[in-house]
Amino acid sequence: MPPASTSTTDEGPLSPDQQEQLALANRRAKKVLGAAKVATFNGWSIGLFAAIGLLFAMFSFLLFDSFSFTTLVMGIGLAVVARNEFRGRDLLRSFSPHGPRLLGKNQLGFMGLLIVYCLWNIYGALTNPITEIEGMEALAEAAGDLVTSLTVAVYGVVIVVSVLIQGLNARYYFVRARLVEDYVRETPEWIVELQRSSSVL
C-alpha cells in the first residue's frame, strides 16, 4: 500500500506574500536602526573617555595626593552620557520613538557638559595666569599672556566644534524618532514583534 500523500510544502510557516512583506520591512528597518549603530559607537567612545578621566582622577589622588574635582565631575558626566547612549540604543532597537528622543536629548546634554567644562577652564586661565618665574619676571608675563591666549583659543574651538557635532547628532536622532513612528504605524504588527524579538537586525 503506497504511503499517504501530504499537502505540506517547503515554504515554511510564512506565505510568499508574508515573506515579501517581511523582506521589505527588514530593508526599511535597517534605515531606522542605522542610528543604533551610531549610538553604539558613541556609547563606547564616550565611555572610554569617561574611564580615562575617572582613572586619572583616582590615580592623581592616590599617587600624587592631588585631587582634581573638575576631572572627577567630567568623568562622571561622561559616564552618564555613555550609559544614556546604550539605553537609547536598546529602546531604538525595540522600535520605541523614546529611544531616538533620549539619544537626541543626551547629545544636547553632552554638548552642555563640554561647554561648561570649556568655560570653566577659560575662566581659570583668565583669572589665574602665570605670573611668576623666579628671576624672569618679564618672561613670566609674556608666558602668562601666551598660555592664556592659547587656552582661550583652544577651548573656544572645542565649544564651536561641540555645538556643530553634538548639535548635528541631536538633530539626526530627533529625525529618527519620526521615522520610527512612521515605521511602526505602517508595518504589520506581527512583523514589528518578530523584529523586536530577533537579534538579526
C-alpha positions as protocol buffer text, in pm:
chain_id: "A"
residue {
  index: 1
  type: MET
  ca { x: 0 y: 0 z: 0 }
}
residue {
  index: 2
  type: PRO
  ca { x: 160 y: 338 z: -102 }
}
residue {
  index: 3
  type: PRO
  ca { x: 232 y: 595 z: 171 }
}
residue {
  index: 4
  type: ALA
  ca { x: -31 y: 856 z: 223 }
}
residue {
  index: 5
  type: SER
  ca { x: 40 y: 1177 z: 37 }
}
residue {
  index: 6
  type: THR
  ca { x: 79 y: 1502 z: 227 }
}
residue {
  index: 7
  type: SER
  ca { x: -17 y: 1854 z: 129 }
}
residue {
  index: 8
  type: THR
  ca { x: 269 y: 2029 z: 312 }
}
residue {
  index: 9
  type: THR
  ca { x: 525 y: 2228 z: 120 }
}
residue {
  index: 10
  type: ASP
  ca { x: 873 y: 2355 z: 188 }
}
residue {
  index: 11
  type: GLU
  ca { x: 757 y: 2717 z: 203 }
}
residue {
  index: 12
  type: GLY
  ca { x: 777 y: 2731 z: 584 }
}
residue {
  index: 13
  type: PRO
  ca { x: 533 y: 2894 z: 825 }
}
residue {
  index: 14
  type: LEU
  ca { x: 508 y: 3216 z: 620 }
}
residue {
  index: 15
  type: SER
  ca { x: 323 y: 3251 z: 293 }
}
residue {
  index: 16
  type: PRO
  ca { x: 505 y: 3401 z: -8 }
}
residue {
  index: 17
  type: ASP
  ca { x: 317 y: 3726 z: 49 }
}
residue {
  index: 18
  type: GLN
  ca { x: 421 y: 3738 z: 413 }
}
residue {
  index: 19
  type: GLN
  ca { x: 782 y: 3662 z: 323 }
}
residue {
  index: 20
  type: GLU
  ca { x: 779 y: 3952 z: 78 }
}
residue {
  index: 21
  type: GLN
  ca { x: 630 y: 4182 z: 343 }
}
residue {
  index: 22
  type: LEU
  ca { x: 898 y: 4075 z: 592 }
}
residue {
  index: 23
  type: ALA
  ca { x: 1181 y: 4129 z: 344 }
}
residue {
  index: 24
  type: LEU
  ca { x: 1052 y: 4478 z: 262 }
}
residue {
  index: 25
  type: ALA
  ca { x: 1012 y: 4561 z: 633 }
}
residue {
  index: 26
  type: ASN
  ca { x: 1366 y: 4441 z: 705 }
}
residue {
  index: 27
  type: ARG
  ca { x: 1503 y: 4677 z: 441 }
}
residue {
  index: 28
  type: ARG
  ca { x: 1305 y: 4968 z: 584 }
}
residue {
  index: 29
  type: ALA
  ca { x: 1406 y: 4878 z: 939 }
}
residue {
  index: 30
  type: LYS
  ca { x: 1776 y: 4894 z: 855 }
}
residue {
  index: 31
  type: LYS
  ca { x: 1735 y: 5259 z: 759 }
}
residue {
  index: 32
  type: VAL
  ca { x: 1583 y: 5323 z: 1101 }
}
residue {
  index: 33
  type: LEU
  ca { x: 1820 y: 5106 z: 1302 }
}
residue {
  index: 34
  type: GLY
  ca { x: 2130 y: 5257 z: 1149 }
}
residue {
  index: 35
  type: ALA
  ca { x: 2101 y: 5508 z: 1434 }
}
residue {
  index: 36
  type: ALA
  ca { x: 2151 y: 5220 z: 1678 }
}
residue {
  index: 37
  type: LYS
  ca { x: 2499 y: 5163 z: 1533 }
}
residue {
  index: 38
  type: VAL
  ca { x: 2577 y: 5531 z: 1573 }
}
residue {
  index: 39
  type: ALA
  ca { x: 2462 y: 5518 z: 1936 }
}
residue {
  index: 40
  type: THR
  ca { x: 2675 y: 5208 z: 1999 }
}
residue {
  index: 41
  type: PHE
  ca { x: 2985 y: 5381 z: 1862 }
}
residue {
  index: 42
  type: ASN
  ca { x: 2911 y: 5696 z: 2062 }
}
residue {
  index: 43
  type: GLY
  ca { x: 2848 y: 5495 z: 2378 }
}
residue {
  index: 44
  type: TRP
  ca { x: 3176 y: 5305 z: 2364 }
}
residue {
  index: 45
  type: SER
  ca { x: 3379 y: 5613 z: 2262 }
}
residue {
  index: 46
  type: ILE
  ca { x: 3237 y: 5836 z: 2534 }
}
residue {
  index: 47
  type: GLY
  ca { x: 3260 y: 5552 z: 2786 }
}
residue {
  index: 48
  type: LEU
  ca { x: 3631 y: 5515 z: 2709 }
}
residue {
  index: 49
  type: PHE
  ca { x: 3696 y: 5883 z: 2779 }
}
residue {
  index: 50
  type: ALA
  ca { x: 3487 y: 5857 z: 3097 }
}
residue {
  index: 51
  type: ALA
  ca { x: 3701 y: 5565 z: 3219 }
}
residue {
  index: 52
  type: ILE
  ca { x: 4022 y: 5753 z: 3138 }
}
residue {
  index: 53
  type: GLY
  ca { x: 3901 y: 6060 z: 3325 }
}
residue {
  index: 54
  type: LEU
  ca { x: 3793 y: 5866 z: 3633 }
}
residue {
  index: 55
  type: LEU
  ca { x: 4117 y: 5664 z: 3641 }
}
residue {
  index: 56
  type: PHE
  ca { x: 4322 y: 5983 z: 3607 }
}
residue {
  index: 57
  type: ALA
  ca { x: 4132 y: 6144 z: 3895 }
}
residue {
  index: 58
  type: MET
  ca { x: 4178 y: 5835 z: 4113 }
}
residue {
  index: 59
  type: PHE
  ca { x: 4550 y: 5784 z: 4043 }
}
residue {
  index: 60
  type: SER
  ca { x: 4621 y: 6156 z: 4083 }
}
residue {
  index: 61
  type: PHE
  ca { x: 4473 y: 6138 z: 4432 }
}
residue {
  index: 62
  type: LEU
  ca { x: 4638 y: 5809 z: 4529 }
}
residue {
  index: 63
  type: LEU
  ca { x: 4985 y: 5867 z: 4383 }
}
residue {
  index: 64
  type: PHE
  ca { x: 5030 y: 6242 z: 4393 }
}
residue {
  index: 65
  type: ASP
  ca { x: 4784 y: 6343 z: 4665 }
}
residue {
  index: 66
  type: SER
  ca { x: 4632 y: 6585 z: 4415 }
}
residue {
  index: 67
  type: PHE
  ca { x: 4253 y: 6575 z: 4387 }
}
residue {
  index: 68
  type: SER
  ca { x: 4100 y: 6713 z: 4066 }
}
residue {
  index: 69
  type: PHE
  ca { x: 3733 y: 6781 z: 4130 }
}
residue {
  index: 70
  type: THR
  ca { x: 3683 y: 6901 z: 3773 }
}
residue {
  index: 71
  type: THR
  ca { x: 3824 y: 6579 z: 3625 }
}
residue {
  index: 72
  type: LEU
  ca { x: 3610 y: 6369 z: 3857 }
}
residue {
  index: 73
  type: VAL
  ca { x: 3290 y: 6556 z: 3767 }
}
residue {
  index: 74
  type: MET
  ca { x: 3375 y: 6537 z: 3398 }
}
residue {
  index: 75
  type: GLY
  ca { x: 3439 y: 6162 z: 3421 }
}
residue {
  index: 76
  type: ILE
  ca { x: 3108 y: 6102 z: 3598 }
}
residue {
  index: 77
  type: GLY
  ca { x: 2926 y: 6322 z: 3347 }
}
residue {
  index: 78
  type: LEU
  ca { x: 3074 y: 6132 z: 3053 }
}
residue {
  index: 79
  type: ALA
  ca { x: 2980 y: 5801 z: 3215 }
}
residue {
  index: 80
  type: VAL
  ca { x: 2617 y: 5917 z: 3240 }
}
residue {
  index: 81
  type: VAL
  ca { x: 2620 y: 6025 z: 2875 }
}
residue {
  index: 82
  type: ALA
  ca { x: 2764 y: 5688 z: 2768 }
}
residue {
  index: 83
  type: ARG
  ca { x: 2501 y: 5500 z: 2969 }
}
residue {
  index: 84
  type: ASN
  ca { x: 2223 y: 5702 z: 2808 }
}
residue {
  index: 85
  type: GLU
  ca { x: 2361 y: 5621 z: 2463 }
}
residue {
  index: 86
  type: PHE
  ca { x: 2326 y: 5249 z: 2535 }
}
residue {
  index: 87
  type: ARG
  ca { x: 1981 y: 5296 z: 2689 }
}
residue {
  index: 88
  type: GLY
  ca { x: 1863 y: 5489 z: 2385 }
}
residue {
  index: 89
  type: ARG
  ca { x: 2013 y: 5229 z: 2154 }
}
residue {
  index: 90
  type: ASP
  ca { x: 1821 y: 4949 z: 2325 }
}
residue {
  index: 91
  type: LEU
  ca { x: 1496 y: 5146 z: 2306 }
}
residue {
  index: 92
  type: LEU
  ca { x: 1557 y: 5221 z: 1940 }
}
residue {
  index: 93
  type: ARG
  ca { x: 1619 y: 4853 z: 1867 }
}
residue {
  index: 94
  type: SER
  ca { x: 1274 y: 4781 z: 2011 }
}
residue {
  index: 95
  type: PHE
  ca { x: 1129 y: 5044 z: 1773 }
}
residue {
  index: 96
  type: SER
  ca { x: 1036 y: 5283 z: 2050 }
}
residue {
  index: 97
  type: PRO
  ca { x: 1039 y: 5652 z: 1949 }
}
residue {
  index: 98
  type: HIS
  ca { x: 1152 y: 5727 z: 2305 }
}
residue {
  index: 99
  type: GLY
  ca { x: 1492 y: 5584 z: 2207 }
}
residue {
  index: 100
  type: PRO
  ca { x: 1596 y: 5842 z: 1949 }
}
residue {
  index: 101
  type: ARG
  ca { x: 1440 y: 6120 z: 2157 }
}
residue {
  index: 102
  type: LEU
  ca { x: 1650 y: 6014 z: 2456 }
}
residue {
  index: 103
  type: LEU
  ca { x: 1957 y: 6000 z: 2233 }
}
residue {
  index: 104
  type: GLY
  ca { x: 1886 y: 6347 z: 2096 }
}
residue {
  index: 105
  type: LYS
  ca { x: 1846 y: 6496 z: 2443 }
}
residue {
  index: 106
  type: ASN
  ca { x: 2156 y: 6309 z: 2555 }
}
residue {
  index: 107
  type: GLN
  ca { x: 2362 y: 6473 z: 2281 }
}
residue {
  index: 108
  type: LEU
  ca { x: 2236 y: 6814 z: 2390 }
}
residue {
  index: 109
  type: GLY
  ca { x: 2331 y: 6731 z: 2746 }
}
residue {
  index: 110
  type: PHE
  ca { x: 2674 y: 6616 z: 2626 }
}
residue {
  index: 111
  type: MET
  ca { x: 2715 y: 6946 z: 2443 }
}
residue {
  index: 112
  type: GLY
  ca { x: 2620 y: 7137 z: 2758 }
}
residue {
  index: 113
  type: LEU
  ca { x: 2870 y: 6936 z: 2964 }
}
residue {
  index: 114
  type: LEU
  ca { x: 3153 y: 7013 z: 2722 }
}
residue {
  index: 115
  type: ILE
  ca { x: 3063 y: 7382 z: 2703 }
}
residue {
  index: 116
  type: VAL
  ca { x: 3058 y: 7419 z: 3082 }
}
residue {
  index: 117
  type: TYR
  ca { x: 3391 y: 7236 z: 3108 }
}
residue {
  index: 118
  type: CYS
  ca { x: 3549 y: 7462 z: 2846 }
}
residue {
  index: 119
  type: LEU
  ca { x: 3411 y: 7782 z: 3001 }
}
residue {
  index: 120
  type: TRP
  ca { x: 3542 y: 7672 z: 3342 }
}
residue {
  index: 121
  type: ASN
  ca { x: 3892 y: 7624 z: 3200 }
}
residue {
  index: 122
  type: ILE
  ca { x: 3875 y: 7955 z: 3016 }
}
residue {
  index: 123
  type: TYR
  ca { x: 3771 y: 8124 z: 3340 }
}
residue {
  index: 124
  type: GLY
  ca { x: 4062 y: 7960 z: 3521 }
}
residue {
  index: 125
  type: ALA
  ca { x: 4310 y: 8075 z: 3258 }
}
residue {
  index: 126
  type: LEU
  ca { x: 4182 y: 8433 z: 3270 }
}
residue {
  index: 127
  type: THR
  ca { x: 4175 y: 8460 z: 3649 }
}
residue {
  index: 128
  type: ASN
  ca { x: 4490 y: 8261 z: 3730 }
}
residue {
  index: 129
  type: PRO
  ca { x: 4751 y: 8336 z: 3462 }
}
residue {
  index: 130
  type: ILE
  ca { x: 5119 y: 8252 z: 3503 }
}
residue {
  index: 131
  type: THR
  ca { x: 5268 y: 8546 z: 3688 }
}
residue {
  index: 132
  type: GLU
  ca { x: 5587 y: 8420 z: 3847 }
}
residue {
  index: 133
  type: ILE
  ca { x: 5902 y: 8260 z: 3711 }
}
residue {
  index: 134
  type: GLU
  ca { x: 6189 y: 8308 z: 3955 }
}
residue {
  index: 135
  type: GLY
  ca { x: 6432 y: 8564 z: 3818 }
}
residue {
  index: 136
  type: MET
  ca { x: 6237 y: 8605 z: 3495 }
}
residue {
  index: 137
  type: GLU
  ca { x: 5953 y: 8845 z: 3562 }
}
residue {
  index: 138
  type: ALA
  ca { x: 5933 y: 8971 z: 3203 }
}
residue {
  index: 139
  type: LEU
  ca { x: 5930 y: 8617 z: 3069 }
}
residue {
  index: 140
  type: ALA
  ca { x: 5661 y: 8520 z: 3318 }
}
residue {
  index: 141
  type: GLU
  ca { x: 5434 y: 8798 z: 3197 }
}
residue {
  index: 142
  type: ALA
  ca { x: 5486 y: 8706 z: 2832 }
}
residue {
  index: 143
  type: ALA
  ca { x: 5441 y: 8334 z: 2901 }
}
residue {
  index: 144
  type: GLY
  ca { x: 5129 y: 8406 z: 3103 }
}
residue {
  index: 145
  type: ASP
  ca { x: 4974 y: 8606 z: 2820 }
}
residue {
  index: 146
  type: LEU
  ca { x: 5064 y: 8336 z: 2566 }
}
residue {
  index: 147
  type: VAL
  ca { x: 4927 y: 8049 z: 2775 }
}
residue {
  index: 148
  type: THR
  ca { x: 4608 y: 8243 z: 2848 }
}
residue {
  index: 149
  type: SER
  ca { x: 4555 y: 8324 z: 2480 }
}
residue {
  index: 150
  type: LEU
  ca { x: 4619 y: 7965 z: 2372 }
}
residue {
  index: 151
  type: THR
  ca { x: 4387 y: 7829 z: 2640 }
}
residue {
  index: 152
  type: VAL
  ca { x: 4104 y: 8061 z: 2541 }
}
residue {
  index: 153
  type: ALA
  ca { x: 4157 y: 7981 z: 2172 }
}
residue {
  index: 154
  type: VAL
  ca { x: 4172 y: 7602 z: 2218 }
}
residue {
  index: 155
  type: TYR
  ca { x: 3867 y: 7578 z: 2442 }
}
residue {
  index: 156
  type: GLY
  ca { x: 3681 y: 7825 z: 2225 }
}
residue {
  index: 157
  type: VAL
  ca { x: 3740 y: 7597 z: 1925 }
}
residue {
  index: 158
  type: VAL
  ca { x: 3623 y: 7297 z: 2129 }
}
residue {
  index: 159
  type: ILE
  ca { x: 3300 y: 7482 z: 2211 }
}
residue {
  index: 160
  type: VAL
  ca { x: 3234 y: 7559 z: 1844 }
}
residue {
  index: 161
  type: VAL
  ca { x: 3314 y: 7202 z: 1736 }
}
residue {
  index: 162
  type: SER
  ca { x: 3093 y: 7060 z: 2010 }
}
residue {
  index: 163
  type: VAL
  ca { x: 2800 y: 7280 z: 1908 }
}
residue {
  index: 164
  type: LEU
  ca { x: 2837 y: 7158 z: 1550 }
}
residue {
  index: 165
  type: ILE
  ca { x: 2895 y: 6786 z: 1616 }
}
residue {
  index: 166
  type: GLN
  ca { x: 2662 y: 6733 z: 1911 }
}
residue {
  index: 167
  type: GLY
  ca { x: 2404 y: 6963 z: 1757 }
}
residue {
  index: 168
  type: LEU
  ca { x: 2404 y: 6765 z: 1432 }
}
residue {
  index: 169
  type: ASN
  ca { x: 2397 y: 6436 z: 1624 }
}
residue {
  index: 170
  type: ALA
  ca { x: 2096 y: 6557 z: 1823 }
}
residue {
  index: 171
  type: ARG
  ca { x: 1914 y: 6658 z: 1505 }
}
residue {
  index: 172
  type: TYR
  ca { x: 1998 y: 6320 z: 1348 }
}
residue {
  index: 173
  type: TYR
  ca { x: 1843 y: 6135 z: 1641 }
}
residue {
  index: 174
  type: PHE
  ca { x: 1533 y: 6354 z: 1663 }
}
residue {
  index: 175
  type: VAL
  ca { x: 1463 y: 6295 z: 1293 }
}
residue {
  index: 176
  type: ARG
  ca { x: 1488 y: 5919 z: 1356 }
}
residue {
  index: 177
  type: ALA
  ca { x: 1212 y: 5945 z: 1616 }
}
residue {
  index: 178
  type: ARG
  ca { x: 969 y: 6045 z: 1341 }
}
residue {
  index: 179
  type: LEU
  ca { x: 1097 y: 5763 z: 1119 }
}
residue {
  index: 180
  type: VAL
  ca { x: 1038 y: 5511 z: 1398 }
}
residue {
  index: 181
  type: GLU
  ca { x: 683 y: 5633 z: 1448 }
}
residue {
  index: 182
  type: ASP
  ca { x: 612 y: 5608 z: 1075 }
}
residue {
  index: 183
  type: TYR
  ca { x: 768 y: 5264 z: 1056 }
}
residue {
  index: 184
  type: VAL
  ca { x: 565 y: 5120 z: 1344 }
}
residue {
  index: 185
  type: ARG
  ca { x: 244 y: 5274 z: 1209 }
}
residue {
  index: 186
  type: GLU
  ca { x: 294 y: 5147 z: 854 }
}
residue {
  index: 187
  type: THR
  ca { x: 436 y: 4800 z: 931 }
}
residue {
  index: 188
  type: PRO
  ca { x: 217 y: 4499 z: 1022 }
}
residue {
  index: 189
  type: GLU
  ca { x: 227 y: 4441 z: 1397 }
}
residue {
  index: 190
  type: TRP
  ca { x: 337 y: 4078 z: 1362 }
}
residue {
  index: 191
  type: ILE
  ca { x: 648 y: 4189 z: 1172 }
}
residue {
  index: 192
  type: VAL
  ca { x: 741 y: 4452 z: 1430 }
}
residue {
  index: 193
  type: GLU
  ca { x: 703 y: 4199 z: 1712 }
}
residue {
  index: 194
  type: LEU
  ca { x: 915 y: 3948 z: 1518 }
}
residue {
  index: 195
  type: GLN
  ca { x: 1189 y: 4206 z: 1463 }
}
residue {
  index: 196
  type: ARG
  ca { x: 1182 y: 4311 z: 1827 }
}
residue {
  index: 197
  type: SER
  ca { x: 1245 y: 3953 z: 1936 }
}
residue {
  index: 198
  type: SER
  ca { x: 1509 y: 3889 z: 1670 }
}
residue {
  index: 199
  type: SER
  ca { x: 1879 y: 3956 z: 1706 }
}
residue {
  index: 200
  type: VAL
  ca { x: 1936 y: 3957 z: 1329 }
}
residue {
  index: 201
  type: LEU
  ca { x: 1883 y: 4330 z: 1298 }
}
